[in-house]
C-alpha cells in the first residue's frame, strides 16, 4: 500500500470511536464529580458518630471518638490535655449545647489556607448557631476548629 492508496474512510468505525471517547469522558467526569462531592465524607461520618453519641448521652463513647481512642478508660493518663471531666463539662448537659436532642451534619470544609483537617458544621437542636468541630484527616481525632467558617 502506498501513500496514495490510503484506506477508505469508514464512517461507522469513526462513529464508534467517537462514542467510546465520549463515553470515557463522561465516566471520568462522573467519577471526578463523585469523588469531589464525597471528599469530606470520612470526617463528616466521624463527626456524625460523635454527635450521635452525645445525643444518646453516651459521653464516654463520645470522648473515645473525640480522642480516637475507644479504650481510653484503660489509660486515661494518655490524655492529660483534655481529660474526661473537662470534656463532660464542655459537651455534657451543662455545656454550651445542653442536652442534644437533634443533630444533623450541615457541611464540611477546610480552613482558608489549608490545613491538616476539616471543619465539620453540625446543626444542633435546630439552633441557628451551628456547632463546629475540627476532624484531623490523618487520625480522625476531634478538637475545636482553628478557624470559624460560615456555611450557607
Order of alpha helices (4+ residues) and beta strands (2+ residues): alpha-alpha-alpha-alpha-beta-beta-beta-beta
